[in-house]
Amino acid sequence: MLEVREICKSYGKKQVLHDLSFGIQAGEVYGLLGPNGAGKTTMISILCGLIKADRGNVTMNGQNLSSASRSLIGVAPQENIFYKSLTCEENLRFFGRLYGLSNQACQKQAQHCLELVGLSDRAKSIAEKLSGGMQRRLSMAIALVHQPQLVVLDEPTTGLDIEARYEVWELIRKLCGQDTAILLTTHMLEEAERLCHRIGIIKQGNLLAEGSLEELRKHVPAQEIAIICTPDEELAIARAIELGWVYRHYGRDLAFWLPETMELKEILTHFEGIAIDSIMRQPVRLENIYVEITQSAK
């Protein structure tokens, strides 16, 4: 489907992308994650034809990216892209015409896309009157109106409440079931954890790690993580080091990587003689993996 190979891009003396390579297959959600300034927006701009790479190659279905192949890509940017004063249906027909669809095809695709995103009953509603979640779904419908094979979703749930977020997640899963390839950027690691088949983590334009969630877990070789609150942190850390456990600070939380699953009582026995205010077990999450990968790349 999409192949990105050794893309480089600089602005003046600042190199933003360094030999960035990844691929996305039909029916796959690929999460491109990284801190602000990592190069995600630049990569999306290259895919959309807004800027040119200095070096490297992007192909769709084996063909170099061109004005023709870009019609196979739909983009829902972080900011909604519709015209506020038009109805949902009018927006879809307008953007359909921009993609070269006939009037008849625009009408058909407008109805289909509104049904797909659950807005059929809002076809005649003015876009600015919709709720935030509905507006986001309308933007996604616009990205789909020309039946693209790849859809780029840039921070699709930013600013949405939890119910609207779940609606967008369900729509993304529905698109995957129709063999649409999806490139997802998000700062919500739970979102990536739930939706992405594979994840690429970039920092300062470099791809640091890539793979499924299970493949990325090798960066945090633990069965689970214990979060401990204690007034004697130095003593607790020293005890963990004696046990051969890795410790990390996640914000204010003191965490220990457990080499095997343990009951709370068993964990406490390892800290006998040290005051423990609270203790909590949790699985290894994408946020732990992400922090480990990005901070190790300093």
C-alpha positions in Angstrom: 0.0 0.0 0.0 2.1 2.9 1.3 5.9 2.7 1.4 8.0 5.5 2.8 11.7 5.0 2.3 14.6 7.1 3.6 12.9 10.4 3.6 15.0 13.4 4.5 13.9 17.0 5.0 15.7 20.1 6.2 14.6 23.7 6.8 17.8 25.6 6.4 20.4 24.0 8.6 17.9 22.2 10.7 17.3 18.6 9.6 13.7 17.6 10.5 13.5 14.1 9.0 16.5 11.7 9.0 16.1 8.7 6.6 12.6 8.0 7.8 11.2 4.7 6.6 7.9 2.9 7.3 5.1 1.1 5.5 1.3 0.7 5.9 -0.8 -2.2 4.6 -4.5 -2.3 3.7 -6.7 -2.7 6.7 -3.9 -1.6 9.1 -3.8 1.3 11.6 -0.2 2.5 11.8 0.5 4.9 14.7 3.2 7.5 14.1 4.0 8.7 17.6 6.5 11.3 18.9 6.8 14.5 20.9 6.1 17.9 19.5 8.7 18.8 16.9 9.5 15.1 16.1 8.7 15.6 12.4 5.2 14.1 12.2 3.6 17.1 10.6 6.4 17.4 8.1 5.9 13.8 7.1 2.2 14.3 6.6 2.8 17.5 4.5 5.1 15.4 2.3 2.4 12.8 1.8 -0.1 15.5 0.9 2.2 17.2 -1.6 2.4 20.4 0.4 6.2 20.2 0.6 8.8 18.1 -1.1 11.3 15.8 0.5 15.0 16.6 0.0 15.7 12.9 -0.5 13.9 9.6 -0.3 10.9 8.1 -1.9 7.2 7.6 -1.2 5.1 5.1 -3.2 1.5 4.1 -3.2 0.8 0.6 -4.6 4.3 0.5 -6.0 4.0 3.8 -7.9 5.9 6.9 -7.0 3.7 9.5 -5.3 2.2 11.9 -7.8 -0.8 14.1 -8.3 -2.7 11.0 -9.5 -1.7 8.7 -6.7 -2.4 11.4 -4.1 -6.1 11.1 -5.0 -5.8 7.7 -3.2 -5.1 9.6 0.1 -7.6 11.3 2.3 -6.6 13.6 5.1 -8.4 14.7 8.2 -6.1 17.3 9.8 -6.1 18.3 13.4 -8.3 21.3 12.7 -11.7 20.6 11.1 -11.7 21.3 7.4 -15.4 21.9 6.6 -17.1 25.2 5.8 -19.1 26.2 8.8 -22.0 27.8 7.0 -22.7 24.8 4.7 -24.7 21.8 5.6 -23.0 18.4 6.0 -24.3 17.2 2.7 -23.2 20.5 0.9 -19.7 20.2 2.4 -19.3 16.6 1.1 -20.5 17.5 -2.3 -18.2 20.5 -2.5 -15.1 18.5 -1.5 -16.2 15.7 -3.8 -16.2 18.1 -6.7 -12.7 19.3 -5.8 -11.6 15.7 -6.1 -13.1 15.5 -9.6 -16.2 13.5 -8.8 -19.3 14.0 -11.0 -22.4 15.6 -9.5 -24.1 12.1 -9.4 -21.0 10.5 -7.8 -20.9 13.4 -5.2 -24.5 12.8 -4.2 -24.0 9.1 -3.9 -20.7 9.4 -2.0 -22.2 12.1 0.3 -25.0 9.8 1.3 -22.6 6.9 1.7 -20.1 8.8 3.8 -22.7 10.4 6.1 -24.1 6.9 6.7 -20.6 5.5 7.4 -19.9 8.2 10.1 -23.3 8.1 11.6 -24.5 11.5 10.3 -27.3 10.5 7.9 -29.9 12.2 10.0 -27.7 15.4 10.0 -27.3 15.7 6.2 -29.2 19.1 6.2 -27.7 20.4 9.4 -25.4 23.4 9.3 -21.9 22.2 10.2 -21.2 24.8 12.9 -24.3 23.7 14.7 -23.0 20.2 15.2 -21.5 19.0 18.5 -17.7 18.7 18.6 -17.8 14.9 18.1 -20.1 15.3 15.1 -17.9 17.9 13.6 -15.0 15.6 13.9 -16.9 12.8 12.2 -17.9 15.2 9.4 -14.2 16.0 8.8 -13.5 12.3 8.6 -16.4 11.9 6.1 -14.8 14.6 3.9 -11.5 12.8 4.0 -13.4 9.7 2.7 -15.6 11.2 0.1 -13.3 10.3 -2.8 -12.9 6.7 -1.6 -9.2 6.9 -0.7 -7.2 3.8 0.0 -5.2 5.5 2.7 -6.6 7.9 5.3 -4.3 10.2 7.4 -5.9 11.1 10.8 -3.9 13.8 12.6 -4.9 13.9 16.3 -8.5 12.8 15.5 -9.8 13.0 19.0 -8.1 16.1 20.4 -10.5 18.2 22.4 -13.3 15.6 22.3 -15.2 14.3 25.4 -14.9 10.6 26.2 -18.2 9.6 24.5 -17.2 11.4 21.2 -13.8 9.8 21.4 -15.3 6.4 21.6 -17.4 7.2 18.5 -14.4 8.1 16.5 -12.5 5.0 17.7 -15.4 2.8 16.5 -15.4 4.6 13.1 -11.6 3.9 12.8 -12.2 0.2 13.5 -15.0 0.2 10.9 -12.7 1.7 8.3 -10.1 -1.0 9.0 -12.8 -3.6 8.4 -13.2 -2.2 4.9 -9.5 -2.6 4.1 -8.7 1.1 4.4 -5.2 1.8 5.5 -4.9 4.4 8.3 -2.0 6.6 9.4 -2.8 7.9 12.9 -0.9 10.5 14.8 -1.9 11.1 18.4 -0.5 12.2 21.8 -3.1 10.0 23.5 -1.1 6.8 24.1 -4.2 4.9 25.2 -5.7 5.6 21.8 -2.7 4.2 20.0 -2.7 1.2 22.3 -6.3 0.4 21.5 -6.3 1.1 17.8 -2.9 0.5 16.2 -1.7 -2.7 14.7 1.8 -1.3 14.5 3.5 1.8 15.9 6.4 3.8 14.9 8.0 6.1 17.5 10.0 9.0 16.2 12.1 11.7 17.8 13.9 14.6 16.1 13.1 13.0 12.8 14.6 9.6 13.6 12.6 6.4 13.8 13.6 5.0 17.2 11.4 1.9 17.2 8.7 0.2 15.3 6.4 -2.8 15.6 3.3 -4.2 17.2 2.7 -3.5 20.9 3.9 -6.9 21.8 7.1 -6.4 19.8 7.7 -3.0 21.5 7.4 -4.5 24.9 11.0 -5.8 24.6 12.0 -2.3 25.5 10.5 -2.7 29.0 11.4 -6.3 29.9 9.0 -6.7 32.8 6.0 -8.8 33.5 4.3 -5.9 35.3 5.1 -2.7 37.1 4.7 -1.9 40.8 4.0 1.8 41.7 5.1 2.4 45.3 4.6 5.5 47.5 7.1 5.6 50.3 8.8 8.3 52.5 12.0 6.2 52.2 12.5 6.3 48.4 16.3 5.9 48.6 16.0 2.8 50.8 13.3 1.3 48.5 15.5 2.0 45.4 18.5 0.4 47.1 16.5 -2.7 48.0 15.2 -3.0 44.4 18.8 -2.7 43.1 19.8 -5.6 45.4 16.9 -7.6 43.9 18.0 -6.8 40.4 14.9 -4.8 39.7 14.9 -1.8 37.4 13.4 1.4 38.8 12.0 4.4 37.0 10.3 7.7 38.0 7.2 8.4 35.9 6.5 11.9 37.0 6.1 11.7 40.8 5.5 7.9 40.7 8.3 5.6 41.8 8.0 2.5 39.6 9.7 -0.9 39.7 9.9 -3.4 36.8 8.9 -6.7 38.2 10.6 -9.7 36.5 7.5 -11.9 37.2 3.9 -11.4 38.3 3.6 -11.1 42.0 0.8 -10.7 44.5 0.9 -7.5 46.6 1.8 -9.4 49.7 4.8 -10.9 48.0 6.0 -7.6 46.7 5.7 -6.1 50.2 7.9 -8.8 51.7 10.7 -7.7 49.5 10.5 -4.2 51.1 10.3 -5.5 54.7 11.5 -2.8 57.1 10.8 0.0 54.7 7.7 2.3 55.3 5.3 1.8 52.4 2.3 4.2 52.2 0.7 2.5 49.1 1.5 0.1 46.4 -0.2 -0.6 43.1 0.4 -3.2 40.4 -0.2 -2.4 36.7 0.6 -4.0 33.4 3.3 -2.7 31.1 1.6 0.0 29.1 2.5 1.8 25.9 3.2 5.0 28.0 6.0 3.1 29.8 7.4 1.8 26.5 7.2 5.2 24.9 8.9 7.0 27.8 11.7 4.4 27.8 12.3 4.6 24.1 12.2 8.4 23.8 14.2 9.1 26.9 16.9 6.5 26.0 17.4 8.4 22.8 18.7 11.6 24.4 
